Amino acid sequence: MKRLIFPAFLLVFVFKGLSQEIKETPLKSQIKDITLFLSGAQVFETASGQIPAGESIVVLKGLSPYLDEKSIQVKAQGNFTIQAVNKRLDYLSENEQGEKVKELENQIGTIQKSQTLAQNRLQVLSNKASLLSANKDLGGSQTGPSMAELKTALDFFDSELTKITNEELQIKSKIAENERELERLRNQISAMRESQNKSTSEIRIRVKASSSGTGSFQINYLVANAGWYPKYDVRVKTINDPLKITYKAEVYQNTGVDWKNVKLRFSNANPNQSGQAPLLEKWELNYARFTTVNKFALPPVPGQVSGVVLDSNGEPIPGATVLVKGTTIGTATDLDGRYSITIPPSSQSLVYSFVGFSTQEVPIQGRSTISVSMQEDVSMLQEVVVAGYSNSMDRSLQGRVAGVNVRSKRELEATPLLTSFVENQTTVEIEVAEPYSIKTNGERTLVDLKTYDIPANYLYTAISKLDKDAFLIAEITDWSQYSLLEGESNLYFEEGFVGRSLLNAAALQDTLQISMGRDRSIVMQREKVDQFSKKRTIGSSITESRGYEITLKNNKSQAITLLVKDQIPVSVNSNISVSPGELSGGKLDPQTGIITWEIRLAPGTQQKVSFQYEVKYPKSERIILD
């Protein structure tokens, strides 16, 4: 009897320990709002349910695996105390997804077996039809069949061949149906395997309640692998009408969680960018021989760069971001990993990034096609525990622990404003009233933000030395009120698409200039005038002169203002002198050598402008003027 005493006590302690294990209360959360940054997104979720008495852990499952644990913020309402908040990866979801993939693969295997049997049956039917055809001759060579035998044979052949044909049609129809089902299943598996990290995240909120009751939670956190880029449609019907700008957001998201009917906000902030103000270090001046100078000029930058982004195995990466360094100009790769981006002339490099891969910065170096192979990042997501405070604790303690902000019941949350633009102290947010659904598949989604009808001044600019076409320029004054960002723009003029350009909202000028593309209704011709192009020697010096004539014609049905530019050389050597001649009323900038004419051309008229210059240099030297 004594031998049973110790096991009995042991069982008591075991049951007591089990009874003291903290209960888990799973709550279903729902995404309500998304604030998209230029890189990353802030997700706002809500959850509510019954909180049991005592200590328990509220678990929110099925969250993005790219959740930033340092950014978690929790607001709670209810008769309980929050003791801690932490995030961890949920690999059970990965196992569940693996089981689903395995189930789909089993279905594919079953259909493929059915396809093999169907193909075998078709071969049997083909052999059967061939056998019937080979034995269609009736009777011998001397005597033929009787009419009754012939009728019986024909009926037999007709019946058998009809059966074979009908069965073949049914089998082929079934094979086609199976092929469609196989494609659907393969696409489903491909979609389930798109994310590099198959696990999900869960947020665990440890609470303590004196009695059971209801509780509500508002959670927000940052996720990677999502963001937006500003895009524009710029339309001009005629140069007598206002400029119409449609402000759009190109959204990409591959967070591992679909966004269903959520309110979207677009912010020009970048939480991943350092907020530390720079420091100006001492500038130490030394002799030139101790100074490194880059003597190689950068190659010219193409207007557009395209390419494909692959992983280390050569597979395309959909949803990878491509950003012009130092700007807000960017795009995301499509399902085939391809991209195309318009870049400003001053651009030097492109930055490629995708969660799970090391970020790459690639110099442009004058290339119009750049493809990259990204390497996987070996660093893994780590679990971080974040403490929290309940609404019953002193407000002076709030915010002392990173990531948690708990408000009391007495504080009422402000109702979100339904205005289009909200200007904060350091950022601008654009709210969209209509909810959107965006799948986590890397596809780009264009969201219309706002359309402006903006008064503009239109003029044409032409540099016939470089291009034979004139370009329409729309000038907008007081443009800062529209909260535009630098981005790509599609250009539409007179109801037609004319090309792509950049809206340079990062410019410091009071007047914003938007290039509307080429207008071939304006004809130009630049010719060298022989009578002004001479070379003569005077003593130890050579004097060369040049003269050019530019002919302009307006084939449009309305008058235009044309800004024509050309240039004379600027000497950087004291032994070379440049003297301008007749400029036909053009204005010369002596620092740059650029001559500008502002010409008003009536419909169907033409006008000529000319300019000359003279260069004097030593006889022993040689210069290039043509």
C-alpha positions as CSV (number, residue, x, y, z in Angstrom):
1,M,0.0,0.0,0.0
2,K,2.9,2.3,0.8
3,R,4.2,1.8,-2.7
4,L,1.1,3.6,-4.2
5,I,1.5,6.7,-2.1
6,F,4.4,8.3,-4.1
7,P,2.8,7.8,-7.5
8,A,-0.5,9.2,-6.2
9,F,1.2,12.3,-5.0
10,L,3.1,12.5,-8.3
11,L,-0.2,12.4,-10.2
12,V,-1.6,15.2,-8.0
13,F,1.4,17.4,-8.9
14,V,1.1,16.6,-12.6
15,F,-2.6,17.4,-12.7
16,K,-1.9,20.6,-10.6
17,G,0.8,21.6,-13.1
18,L,-1.5,21.0,-16.1
19,S,-4.3,22.9,-14.4
20,Q,-2.0,25.9,-14.1
21,E,-0.9,25.8,-17.8
22,I,-1.9,29.1,-19.4
23,K,-4.9,28.8,-21.7
24,E,-4.8,29.9,-25.3
25,T,-7.7,31.9,-26.7
26,P,-7.6,32.0,-30.5
27,L,-9.3,35.1,-31.9
28,K,-10.0,35.8,-35.6
29,S,-8.6,39.1,-36.7
30,Q,-9.6,41.1,-39.7
31,I,-7.6,43.6,-41.7
32,K,-9.5,47.0,-41.8
33,D,-6.9,49.5,-43.1
34,I,-3.6,49.5,-44.9
35,T,-1.2,52.4,-45.0
36,L,1.1,51.9,-47.9
37,F,4.5,53.5,-47.8
38,L,7.0,53.9,-50.7
39,S,8.5,50.8,-49.2
40,G,6.6,48.7,-46.8
41,A,3.0,48.9,-45.4
42,Q,1.4,49.4,-42.0
43,V,-1.5,46.9,-41.4
44,F,-4.4,47.7,-39.1
45,E,-6.3,44.8,-37.7
46,T,-9.2,44.3,-35.2
47,A,-10.2,41.3,-33.2
48,S,-12.7,40.7,-30.4
49,G,-14.0,37.8,-28.3
50,Q,-14.4,36.3,-24.8
51,I,-11.5,36.6,-22.4
52,P,-11.6,33.9,-19.7
53,A,-10.9,34.7,-16.0
54,G,-7.3,34.4,-14.9
55,E,-4.2,34.4,-17.1
56,S,-4.6,33.5,-20.8
57,I,-2.9,34.1,-24.1
58,V,-4.9,35.7,-26.9
59,V,-3.5,34.3,-30.2
60,L,-4.0,36.0,-33.6
61,K,-3.0,33.5,-36.4
62,G,-2.5,33.6,-40.1
63,L,-0.5,36.9,-40.2
64,S,2.2,37.8,-42.7
65,P,5.5,36.1,-42.3
66,Y,7.2,39.4,-43.1
67,L,5.7,41.1,-40.0
68,D,8.2,43.4,-38.3
69,E,8.2,42.4,-34.6
70,K,9.6,45.7,-33.5
71,S,6.7,47.6,-35.0
72,I,3.8,45.8,-33.2
73,Q,1.4,48.1,-31.4
74,V,-1.6,46.9,-29.4
75,K,-4.6,48.9,-28.2
76,A,-7.1,47.0,-26.0
77,Q,-10.5,47.6,-24.3
78,G,-11.8,45.4,-21.7
79,N,-11.6,44.5,-18.0
80,F,-8.2,42.9,-18.1
81,T,-4.5,43.7,-18.0
82,I,-2.0,43.1,-20.8
83,Q,1.1,41.5,-19.5
84,A,3.1,40.9,-22.6
85,V,3.0,40.9,-26.4
86,N,5.1,38.7,-28.6
87,K,5.3,37.5,-32.2
88,R,6.4,34.1,-33.4
89,L,6.4,32.1,-36.6
90,D,3.7,29.6,-37.0
91,Y,5.1,26.5,-38.9
92,L,1.9,24.6,-38.4
93,S,0.4,26.7,-41.2
94,E,3.3,25.7,-43.3
95,N,2.6,22.0,-42.6
96,E,-1.1,22.6,-43.4
97,Q,-0.1,24.3,-46.7
98,G,2.3,21.4,-47.4
99,E,-0.6,18.9,-46.9
100,K,-2.8,20.9,-49.2
101,V,0.0,20.9,-51.9
102,K,0.4,17.2,-51.4
103,E,-3.3,16.7,-51.8
104,L,-3.3,18.6,-55.0
105,E,-0.3,16.7,-56.3
106,N,-2.2,13.5,-55.6
107,Q,-5.1,14.7,-57.6
108,I,-2.8,15.5,-60.4
109,G,-1.3,12.0,-60.2
110,T,-4.8,10.4,-60.4
111,I,-5.8,12.5,-63.4
112,Q,-2.5,11.7,-65.2
113,K,-3.2,8.0,-64.7
114,S,-6.7,8.5,-66.1
115,Q,-5.1,10.3,-69.1
116,T,-2.7,7.4,-69.7
117,L,-5.7,4.9,-69.6
118,A,-7.6,7.1,-72.0
119,Q,-4.7,7.3,-74.5
120,N,-4.3,3.6,-74.3
121,R,-8.0,3.1,-75.1
122,L,-7.7,5.5,-78.1
123,Q,-4.9,3.3,-79.4
124,V,-7.0,0.2,-79.0
125,L,-9.9,1.8,-80.8
126,S,-7.6,2.9,-83.6
127,N,-6.3,-0.6,-84.0
128,K,-9.9,-2.0,-84.0
129,A,-10.9,0.5,-86.7
130,S,-7.8,-0.5,-88.8
131,L,-8.7,-4.2,-88.4
132,L,-12.2,-3.6,-89.6
133,S,-10.9,-1.6,-92.6
134,A,-8.4,-4.3,-93.5
135,N,-11.2,-7.0,-93.6
136,K,-13.8,-5.0,-95.5
137,D,-13.6,-7.1,-98.7
138,L,-16.4,-9.6,-98.8
139,G,-16.3,-13.0,-100.5
140,G,-13.6,-14.4,-102.7
141,S,-12.3,-13.2,-106.0
142,Q,-14.6,-15.5,-108.0
143,T,-17.9,-15.1,-106.2
144,G,-19.3,-12.0,-104.4
145,P,-21.6,-11.9,-101.4
146,S,-25.3,-12.1,-101.7
147,M,-27.5,-9.1,-101.1
148,A,-28.5,-10.3,-97.7
149,E,-24.8,-10.9,-96.7
150,L,-23.8,-7.5,-98.1
151,K,-26.5,-5.7,-96.1
152,T,-25.6,-7.6,-92.9
153,A,-21.9,-6.7,-93.4
154,L,-22.7,-3.1,-94.1
155,D,-24.8,-2.9,-91.0
156,F,-22.1,-4.5,-88.9
157,F,-19.4,-2.1,-90.2
158,D,-21.7,0.9,-89.7
159,S,-22.5,-0.1,-86.2
160,E,-19.0,-0.9,-85.1
161,L,-17.4,2.2,-86.7
162,T,-20.1,4.4,-85.2
163,K,-19.4,2.9,-81.7
164,I,-15.6,3.4,-82.2
165,T,-16.0,7.0,-83.4
166,N,-18.4,8.0,-80.6
167,E,-16.2,6.5,-78.0
168,E,-13.2,8.3,-79.4
169,L,-15.0,11.6,-79.3
170,Q,-16.0,11.0,-75.7
171,I,-12.5,10.0,-74.7
172,K,-10.9,13.0,-76.4
173,S,-13.4,15.3,-74.8
174,K,-12.6,13.8,-71.4
175,I,-8.8,14.2,-72.1
176,A,-9.3,17.9,-72.9
177,E,-11.3,18.4,-69.7
178,N,-8.6,16.6,-67.7
179,E,-6.0,18.9,-69.3
180,R,-7.9,21.9,-68.2
181,E,-8.2,20.5,-64.7
182,L,-4.5,19.7,-64.6
183,E,-3.6,23.3,-65.6
184,R,-5.9,24.6,-62.9
185,L,-4.3,22.4,-60.2
186,R,-0.8,23.3,-61.4
187,N,-1.6,27.0,-61.2
188,Q,-3.0,26.5,-57.7
189,I,0.1,24.8,-56.6
190,S,2.3,27.5,-58.2
191,A,0.3,30.2,-56.4
192,M,0.6,28.4,-53.1
193,R,4.4,28.2,-53.6
194,E,4.9,31.8,-54.7
195,S,6.0,33.0,-51.2
196,Q,9.6,32.1,-50.3
197,N,8.6,31.8,-46.7
198,K,5.7,29.3,-46.4
199,S,5.1,29.9,-42.7
200,T,2.8,32.5,-41.2
201,S,3.2,34.8,-38.2
202,E,1.1,34.9,-35.0
203,I,0.8,37.6,-32.4
204,R,0.4,36.3,-28.9
205,I,-1.1,38.7,-26.3
206,R,-0.8,37.6,-22.7
207,V,-3.6,39.0,-20.6
208,K,-4.9,38.6,-17.0
209,A,-8.5,39.2,-16.1
210,S,-10.2,39.1,-12.7
211,S,-13.4,37.8,-14.3
212,S,-14.4,36.6,-17.7
213,G,-15.8,39.1,-20.2
214,T,-15.4,40.5,-23.7
215,G,-12.3,42.2,-25.0
216,S,-11.5,44.0,-28.2
217,F,-8.1,44.6,-29.7
218,Q,-6.7,47.0,-32.3
219,I,-3.4,45.8,-33.6
220,N,-1.1,47.5,-36.2
221,Y,2.3,46.5,-37.5
222,L,4.7,47.0,-40.4
223,V,5.1,44.4,-43.1
224,A,7.8,44.2,-45.8
225,N,7.4,43.2,-49.4
226,A,4.7,45.8,-50.2
227,G,4.6,49.4,-51.2
228,W,3.5,51.8,-53.9
229,Y,4.9,54.1,-56.6
230,P,3.4,57.3,-57.9
231,K,2.2,57.1,-61.5
232,Y,0.4,59.7,-63.7
233,D,-1.7,59.9,-66.8
234,V,-1.2,63.4,-68.3
235,R,-3.8,64.4,-70.9
236,V,-4.1,67.4,-73.1
237,K,-7.0,67.7,-75.5
238,T,-5.9,70.9,-77.1
239,I,-3.4,73.6,-76.0
240,N,-6.5,75.8,-75.3
241,D,-7.8,73.4,-72.6
242,P,-6.6,72.8,-69.0
243,L,-4.1,70.0,-68.3
244,K,-5.7,66.9,-66.8
245,I,-3.5,64.9,-64.5
246,T,-4.8,61.6,-63.1
247,Y,-2.8,60.7,-60.0
248,K,-2.4,57.0,-59.6
249,A,-0.7,54.6,-57.2
250,E,1.0,51.4,-58.5
251,V,0.6,49.0,-55.6
252,Y,2.5,45.8,-55.2
253,Q,2.1,43.3,-52.4
254,N,3.6,39.9,-51.8
255,T,3.1,39.7,-48.0
256,G,1.7,36.2,-48.0
257,V,-1.8,37.4,-46.9
258,D,-4.5,38.6,-49.3
259,W,-6.0,42.0,-48.6
260,K,-9.8,41.8,-48.9
261,N,-12.0,44.9,-49.0
262,V,-9.6,47.1,-47.1
263,K,-9.3,50.8,-46.9
264,L,-6.1,52.0,-48.4
265,R,-4.0,55.0,-47.5
266,F,-0.9,56.1,-49.4
267,S,1.9,57.9,-47.6
268,N,4.9,59.6,-49.0
269,A,6.9,58.5,-45.9
270,N,9.5,55.7,-45.9
271,P,9.7,54.1,-42.4
272,N,12.7,52.1,-43.6
273,Q,14.7,55.2,-44.3
274,S,16.9,56.6,-41.5
275,G,15.3,59.5,-39.7
276,Q,18.7,60.7,-38.2
277,A,19.7,64.2,-39.4
278,P,23.1,64.2,-41.1
279,L,26.2,65.7,-39.6
280,L,28.5,68.0,-41.6
281,E,32.1,66.8,-41.1
282,K,35.2,69.0,-41.4
283,W,36.4,69.6,-45.0
284,E,40.1,69.1,-45.1
285,L,41.8,70.7,-48.1
286,N,45.1,69.3,-49.3
287,Y,47.3,69.3,-52.3
288,A,45.9,67.9,-55.5
289,R,48.4,65.0,-55.5
290,F,46.8,63.8,-52.3
291,T,43.3,64.0,-53.7
292,T,41.6,61.3,-55.7
293,V,39.7,62.6,-58.7
294,N,37.5,60.5,-61.0
295,K,38.6,61.5,-64.5
296,F,36.2,59.3,-66.3
297,A,32.9,60.9,-67.3
298,L,29.7,58.9,-66.7
299,P,28.1,57.5,-69.9
300,P,24.8,59.0,-71.0
301,V,21.8,57.7,-69.3
302,P,19.1,56.0,-71.4
303,G,15.5,57.2,-71.1
304,Q,14.2,53.8,-70.2
305,V,15.7,50.6,-68.7
306,S,14.1,47.2,-68.9
307,G,15.1,43.7,-67.9
308,V,14.3,40.6,-65.8
309,V,14.9,39.7,-62.2
310,L,15.8,36.1,-61.4
311,D,16.7,34.1,-58.4
312,S,19.9,32.0,-58.0
313,N,18.2,29.1,-59.8
314,G,17.3,31.2,-62.8
315,E,13.6,31.4,-61.9
316,P,11.8,34.7,-62.2
317,I,10.9,36.7,-59.1
318,P,7.5,38.3,-59.3
319,G,6.9,41.4,-57.2
320,A,10.6,42.4,-56.8
321,T,11.0,46.1,-56.5
322,V,13.1,48.2,-58.8
323,L,13.9,51.7,-57.6
324,V,15.9,54.6,-59.1
325,K,18.3,55.4,-56.3
326,G,17.6,58.7,-54.6
327,T,14.1,59.1,-56.1
328,T,10.5,57.9,-55.7
329,I,10.5,56.5,-59.3
330,G,10.1,52.7,-59.2
331,T,8.2,49.7,-60.3
332,A,7.7,46.0,-59.5
333,T,8.4,43.0,-61.7
334,D,5.5,41.1,-63.3
335,L,4.8,37.4,-63.0
336,D,7.6,36.6,-65.4
337,G,10.1,38.7,-63.4
338,R,10.2,41.4,-66.1
339,Y,10.2,45.2,-65.6
340,S,10.4,48.4,-67.5
341,I,11.1,51.8,-65.9
342,T,11.6,55.4,-67.1
343,I,14.6,57.1,-65.5
344,P,15.7,60.7,-65.3
345,P,19.0,61.8,-67.0
346,S,20.9,62.2,-63.7
347,S,20.3,58.6,-62.6
348,Q,23.3,56.5,-61.8
349,S,22.1,53.2,-60.4
350,L,19.0,51.0,-59.8
351,V,18.2,49.3,-56.5
352,Y,16.7,45.8,-56.6
353,S,15.1,44.3,-53.5
354,F,12.8,41.5,-52.4
355,V,12.2,40.0,-49.0
356,G,14.4,36.9,-48.5
357,F,17.1,38.2,-50.9
358,S,20.0,40.5,-50.5
359,T,19.4,44.0,-51.9
360,Q,21.4,44.8,-55.0
361,E,22.5,48.2,-56.3
362,V,23.5,48.1,-60.0
363,P,25.1,51.0,-61.9
364,I,23.2,52.0,-65.1
365,Q,26.4,52.9,-67.1
366,G,24.4,53.9,-70.2
367,R,22.7,50.5,-70.5
368,S,19.0,50.2,-71.6
369,T,18.7,46.5,-70.6
370,I,19.7,45.3,-67.1
371,S,18.9,41.9,-65.8
372,V,20.0,40.7,-62.3
373,S,20.3,37.5,-60.5
374,M,19.4,38.0,-56.8
375,Q,21.0,35.9,-54.0
376,E,19.1,34.6,-51.1
377,D,19.7,36.2,-47.7
378,V,20.7,33.7,-45.1
379,S,19.4,35.8,-42.2
380,M,16.2,34.5,-40.7
381,L,13.3,36.1,-38.9
382,Q,13.8,36.0,-35.2
383,E,11.2,36.0,-32.4
384,V,11.2,39.2,-30.2
385,V,9.2,39.5,-27.0
386,V,7.6,42.9,-26.5
387,A,6.0,43.8,-23.1
388,G,2.7,45.6,-22.9
389,Y,0.6,47.6,-20.4
390,S,-3.1,47.4,-19.8
391,N,-5.5,50.3,-19.6
392,S,-5.4,50.1,-15.8
393,M,-1.8,51.2,-15.5
394,D,-0.4,54.7,-15.1
395,R,-0.3,56.6,-18.3
396,S,3.2,57.8,-17.5
397,L,4.4,54.2,-18.2
398,Q,2.8,54.1,-21.7
399,G,5.3,53.9,-24.5
400,R,8.2,52.9,-22.3
401,V,8.3,49.5,-23.9
402,A,8.9,49.4,-27.7
403,G,6.0,48.6,-29.8
404,V,3.1,48.8,-27.3
405,N,0.7,51.7,-27.0
406,V,-2.4,51.0,-24.8
407,R,-5.1,53.6,-24.4
408,S,-7.7,53.8,-21.7
409,K,-11.4,53.4,-22.3
410,R,-11.9,57.2,-21.7
411,E,-9.9,58.0,-24.8
412,L,-12.0,57.9,-27.9
413,E,-10.3,57.1,-31.3
414,A,-10.8,59.8,-33.9
415,T,-13.0,58.8,-36.8
416,P,-10.9,58.5,-39.9
417,L,-11.4,61.4,-42.2
418,L,-12.7,60.7,-45.7
419,T,-10.8,63.5,-47.3
420,S,-8.6,62.7,-50.2
421,F,-5.4,64.3,-48.9
422,V,-4.3,64.6,-45.2
423,E,-1.2,66.7,-44.6
424,N,0.6,65.7,-41.5
425,Q,3.6,67.4,-39.9
426,T,6.2,65.7,-42.0
427,T,4.2,63.5,-44.4
428,V,1.2,63.6,-46.7
429,E,-1.3,60.8,-46.8
430,I,-3.8,60.1,-49.5
431,E,-7.0,58.2,-48.5
432,V,-9.1,56.2,-50.9
433,A,-12.8,56.0,-49.9
434,E,-13.5,52.8,-51.9
435,P,-12.2,49.6,-50.4
436,Y,-9.9,47.4,-52.5
437,S,-9.0,43.8,-52.6
438,I,-5.4,43.0,-53.6
439,K,-4.1,39.4,-53.7
440,T,-0.6,38.5,-52.5
441,N,0.7,37.4,-55.9
442,G,3.1,40.1,-56.9
443,E,0.8,41.5,-59.6
444,R,0.8,45.3,-59.9
445,T,-2.5,47.0,-59.2
446,L,-3.2,50.6,-60.3
447,V,-5.4,52.6,-57.9
448,D,-6.8,55.9,-59.0
449,L,-6.2,58.6,-56.4
450,K,-7.4,61.9,-57.8
451,T,-7.8,63.7,-61.1
452,Y,-6.9,67.4,-61.4
453,D,-7.9,69.9,-64.1
454,I,-5.0,72.3,-63.9
455,P,-4.6,75.6,-65.8
456,A,-1.4,75.4,-67.8
457,N,0.6,77.5,-70.2
458,Y,1.6,75.6,-73.3
459,L,4.7,76.2,-75.4
460,Y,6.8,74.2,-77.8
461,T,10.5,73.7,-77.4
462,A,12.9,72.7,-80.2
463,I,16.6,71.9,-80.4
464,S,17.1,71.2,-84.0
465,K,20.8,70.5,-83.5
466,L,19.8,67.4,-81.5
467,D,16.3,66.4,-82.7
468,K,14.2,67.2,-85.7
469,D,11.0,67.2,-83.7
470,A,9.4,69.8,-81.5
471,F,8.3,68.9,-78.0
472,L,5.2,70.3,-76.3
473,I,5.8,71.6,-72.8
474,A,3.1,72.3,-70.2
475,E,4.0,74.8,-67.6
476,I,2.2,74.7,-64.2
477,T,2.5,77.5,-61.7
478,D,1.8,77.1,-58.0
479,W,2.0,73.3,-58.4
480,S,3.1,72.5,-54.8
481,Q,-0.6,72.6,-53.7
482,Y,-1.2,69.2,-55.4
483,S,1.2,67.2,-53.3
484,L,2.7,65.4,-56.3
485,L,5.7,63.1,-56.1
486,E,8.3,62.3,-58.7
487,G,7.1,59.5,-60.9
488,E,6.6,58.1,-64.4
489,S,3.8,59.5,-66.5
490,N,1.9,58.3,-69.6
491,L,1.3,61.1,-72.0
492,Y,-1.9,61.6,-74.0
493,F,-2.3,64.5,-76.5
494,E,-5.3,65.1,-78.8
495,E,-6.9,61.8,-77.6
496,G,-3.9,59.7,-78.5
497,F,-1.0,58.1,-76.6
498,V,2.2,59.9,-77.4
499,G,4.7,58.3,-75.1
500,R,6.1,58.2,-71.6
501,S,7.9,60.8,-69.6
502,L,8.7,61.8,-66.0
503,L,6.9,64.2,-63.8
504,N,9.7,65.9,-62.0
505,A,7.9,66.9,-58.8
506,A,11.3,67.1,-57.0
507,A,12.2,70.2,-58.9
508,L,12.9,73.4,-56.9
509,Q,11.5,75.8,-59.6
510,D,8.3,77.7,-59.0
511,T,7.0,76.5,-62.4
512,L,6.7,72.8,-63.0
513,Q,7.4,71.8,-66.6
514,I,5.8,68.6,-68.0
515,S,7.0,67.3,-71.3
516,M,4.0,66.1,-73.4
517,G,6.1,64.4,-76.1
518,R,6.7,65.1,-79.8
519,D,4.5,67.0,-82.2
520,R,5.4,66.2,-85.8
521,S,3.0,68.9,-87.0
522,I,5.8,71.3,-86.5
523,V,8.5,71.0,-89.2
524,M,12.1,72.1,-88.6
525,Q,15.3,72.2,-90.7
526,R,18.8,73.3,-89.7
527,E,21.3,74.0,-92.4
528,K,24.9,75.4,-92.4
529,V,25.2,78.6,-94.5
530,D,28.2,78.4,-96.7
531,Q,28.7,82.1,-97.1
532,F,29.2,82.4,-93.4
533,S,31.4,79.3,-93.1
534,K,34.9,80.5,-93.8
535,K,38.5,79.9,-92.7
536,R,41.4,82.4,-93.0
537,T,44.9,82.9,-91.6
538,I,46.0,86.2,-90.1
539,G,49.6,86.2,-88.8
540,S,50.0,83.4,-86.2
541,S,46.3,83.0,-85.8
542,I,43.5,81.2,-87.6
543,T,40.0,82.6,-87.7
544,E,37.1,80.4,-88.5
545,S,33.5,81.5,-88.9
546,R,30.2,79.5,-88.9
547,G,26.7,80.4,-89.8
548,Y,23.5,78.4,-89.5
549,E,19.9,78.9,-90.5
550,I,16.9,77.3,-88.9
551,T,13.6,77.1,-90.8
552,L,10.4,76.5,-88.8
553,K,6.9,75.8,-90.1
554,N,3.6,75.4,-88.2
555,N,1.3,72.8,-89.9
556,K,-1.2,72.9,-87.1
557,S,-4.6,74.6,-87.2
558,Q,-3.9,76.9,-84.3
559,A,-1.1,79.4,-83.5
560,I,1.7,78.2,-81.3
561,T,4.5,79.6,-79.2
562,L,7.8,78.0,-80.0
563,L,11.0,78.2,-77.9
564,V,13.9,77.4,-80.2
565,K,17.4,76.7,-78.8
566,D,20.8,76.4,-80.3
567,Q,24.3,77.2,-79.2
568,I,27.8,78.6,-79.9
569,P,30.9,77.1,-78.3
570,V,32.3,78.5,-75.1
571,S,36.1,78.8,-74.8
572,V,37.8,77.3,-71.8
573,N,41.3,78.3,-73.1
574,S,42.7,81.8,-73.0
575,N,44.3,81.3,-76.4
576,I,40.9,80.6,-78.0
577,S,38.3,83.4,-78.4
578,V,34.7,83.1,-79.5
579,S,32.8,86.1,-80.8
580,P,29.1,85.9,-81.6
581,G,27.7,87.4,-84.7
582,E,24.2,88.1,-85.9
583,L,21.7,86.2,-83.8
584,S,18.3,87.2,-85.4
585,G,17.1,88.6,-82.1
586,G,18.0,85.6,-80.1
587,K,19.1,85.9,-76.4
588,L,22.6,84.6,-75.7
589,D,23.7,83.2,-72.3
590,P,27.4,83.9,-72.3
591,Q,28.0,81.3,-69.6
592,T,26.5,78.4,-71.5
593,G,26.6,79.6,-75.1
594,I,22.9,78.8,-75.5
595,I,20.9,81.0,-77.8
596,T,17.1,81.2,-77.2
597,W,14.4,82.5,-79.6
598,E,10.7,82.8,-78.5
599,I,8.7,82.7,-81.7
600,R,5.0,83.0,-82.3
601,L,3.9,81.1,-85.4
602,A,0.4,81.5,-86.9
603,P,-1.3,78.4,-88.5
604,G,0.3,77.4,-91.8
605,T,3.2,79.9,-91.6
606,Q,6.9,79.5,-91.5
607,Q,9.8,81.6,-90.2
608,K,13.6,81.5,-90.4
609,V,16.2,82.4,-87.7
610,S,19.9,82.4,-88.2
611,F,23.1,82.9,-86.1
612,Q,26.8,83.3,-86.7
613,Y,29.9,83.1,-84.7
614,E,33.7,83.5,-85.2
615,V,36.5,81.6,-83.5
616,K,40.1,82.7,-83.3
617,Y,42.9,80.3,-82.2
618,P,46.7,79.7,-82.6
619,K,47.8,78.6,-86.1
620,S,49.8,75.7,-84.5
621,E,46.6,74.2,-82.9
622,R,43.5,72.5,-84.3
623,I,39.9,72.8,-83.1
624,I,36.7,70.9,-84.0
625,L,33.7,73.0,-85.0
626,D,31.7,70.5,-87.0
